[in-house]
């Protein structure tokens, strides 16, 4: 079965960005290195159109899939499929892992669909005061800490397993 995981970085006060136009490149070297390793290992990244628009170009050596209703993006496939349907399609194409890369609407959609297996979260030693939260709706999911390490600049690199007991995974 295909594994889907969220990759996100948040400030110490819990924000993934200042606003919708904020570049995704505000994080530490350690976070960027982990992001590249995980997304290249998966071979496919999924994100919303707002997040994709903050990138200077498609992510190389990865299939870029963007959720959008009406836009086309150079270098990316677009979709409106449910998370379960998208994962089934990607599995049929031979993928074993999928990296969910934001933003908060996409993170929320995949968590609500109960298809996320892992959450790779970097907590950066920075505060924005206000901004965009990791999730944009109320959710309740138990996470089990798998690993924790500290980066050079004091960032915390966390890996959680999503505990699906009580909220079975939908296919």
TACOR-V392311 format. One record per residue. N is the residue number from 1. RES is the residue in three letters. SS is DSSP state (h for helix, s for strand, l for the rest). PSI is psi in degrees with one decimal (NA if undefined). Layout:
((N,RES,SS,PSI) (N,RES,SS,PSI))
//
This chain:
((1,UNK,l,139.4) (2,UNK,l,142.6) (3,UNK,s,132.3) (4,UNK,s,134.0) (5,UNK,s,146.4) (6,UNK,s,136.2) (7,UNK,s,121.3) (8,UNK,s,153.1) (9,UNK,s,137.4) (10,UNK,s,155.2) (11,UNK,s,169.7) (12,UNK,l,-23.4) (13,UNK,l,16.1) (14,UNK,l,21.6) (15,UNK,s,142.5) (16,UNK,s,-15.7) (17,UNK,s,160.9) (18,UNK,l,-42.7) (19,UNK,l,-177.1) (20,UNK,l,-19.0) (21,UNK,l,-3.5) (22,UNK,l,127.4) (23,UNK,l,146.8) (24,UNK,l,3.6) (25,UNK,l,31.6) (26,UNK,l,-2.3) (27,UNK,l,173.6) (28,UNK,l,165.6) (29,UNK,h,-39.7) (30,UNK,h,-41.3) (31,UNK,h,-45.3) (32,UNK,h,-42.2) (33,UNK,h,-46.2) (34,UNK,h,-41.2) (35,UNK,h,-48.5) (36,UNK,h,-46.2) (37,UNK,h,-48.5) (38,UNK,h,-40.8) (39,UNK,h,-35.2) (40,UNK,h,-37.3) (41,UNK,h,-43.0) (42,UNK,h,-42.7) (43,UNK,l,-8.4) (44,UNK,s,136.3) (45,UNK,s,142.6) (46,UNK,s,133.3) (47,UNK,s,168.3) (48,UNK,s,166.8) (49,UNK,h,-33.0) (50,UNK,h,-43.8) (51,UNK,h,-45.4) (52,UNK,h,-37.5) (53,UNK,h,-18.8) (54,UNK,l,-11.1) (55,UNK,l,144.9) (56,UNK,l,-23.9) (57,UNK,l,167.9) (58,UNK,l,151.0) (59,UNK,l,121.5) (60,UNK,l,152.4) (61,UNK,l,21.2) (62,UNK,l,145.0) (63,UNK,s,124.6) (64,UNK,s,121.3) (65,UNK,s,128.3) (66,UNK,s,129.4) (67,UNK,s,122.5) (68,UNK,l,151.4) (69,UNK,l,-34.1) (70,UNK,l,-9.9) (71,UNK,l,155.4) (72,UNK,l,143.9) (73,UNK,l,128.9) (74,UNK,l,131.9) (75,UNK,l,8.7) (76,UNK,l,147.8) (77,UNK,s,150.9) (78,UNK,s,155.5) (79,UNK,s,160.4) (80,UNK,l,10.5) (81,UNK,l,156.3) (82,UNK,l,156.8) (83,UNK,h,-44.0) (84,UNK,h,-42.9) (85,UNK,h,-40.2) (86,UNK,h,-44.1) (87,UNK,h,-40.0) (88,UNK,h,-42.4) (89,UNK,h,-44.9) (90,UNK,h,-37.4) (91,UNK,h,-39.7) (92,UNK,h,-22.2) (93,UNK,l,0.3) (94,UNK,l,2.2) (95,UNK,l,142.8) (96,UNK,l,-21.2) (97,UNK,s,151.9) (98,UNK,s,129.6) (99,UNK,s,119.7) (100,UNK,s,117.6) (101,UNK,l,17.2) (102,UNK,l,177.7) (103,UNK,l,-153.6) (104,UNK,h,-35.1) (105,UNK,h,-41.8) (106,UNK,h,-44.5) (107,UNK,h,-46.5) (108,UNK,h,-46.3) (109,UNK,h,-44.7) (110,UNK,h,-37.0) (111,UNK,h,-42.9) (112,UNK,h,-30.2) (113,UNK,l,-4.4) (114,UNK,l,40.4) (115,UNK,l,1.6) (116,UNK,s,127.6) (117,UNK,s,-37.7) (118,UNK,s,155.0) (119,UNK,s,116.8) (120,UNK,s,109.9) (121,UNK,s,128.4) (122,UNK,s,127.0) (123,UNK,s,112.1) (124,UNK,s,141.6) (125,UNK,l,71.2) (126,UNK,l,146.5) (127,UNK,l,140.3) (128,UNK,l,-22.3) (129,UNK,l,-41.8) (130,UNK,l,161.6) (131,UNK,l,-153.9) (132,UNK,s,126.3) (133,UNK,s,160.6) (134,UNK,l,-44.2) (135,UNK,l,150.2) (136,UNK,l,9.5) (137,UNK,l,163.2) (138,UNK,l,131.2) (139,UNK,l,154.2) (140,UNK,l,107.7) (141,UNK,l,132.5) (142,UNK,s,134.1) (143,UNK,s,142.4) (144,UNK,s,122.4) (145,UNK,s,125.4) (146,UNK,s,-43.6) (147,UNK,s,155.4) (148,UNK,s,135.4) (149,UNK,s,163.6) (150,UNK,s,131.3) (151,UNK,l,174.2) (152,UNK,l,-38.0) (153,UNK,l,6.4) (154,UNK,l,2.5) (155,UNK,l,143.3) (156,UNK,s,125.5) (157,UNK,s,109.7) (158,UNK,s,145.2) (159,UNK,s,125.7) (160,UNK,s,145.3) (161,UNK,s,136.7) (162,UNK,s,124.1) (163,UNK,s,107.1) (164,UNK,l,4.8) (165,UNK,l,127.4) (166,UNK,l,-19.5) (167,UNK,l,81.0) (168,UNK,l,146.5) (169,UNK,l,134.4) (170,UNK,l,144.0) (171,UNK,l,NA))
//
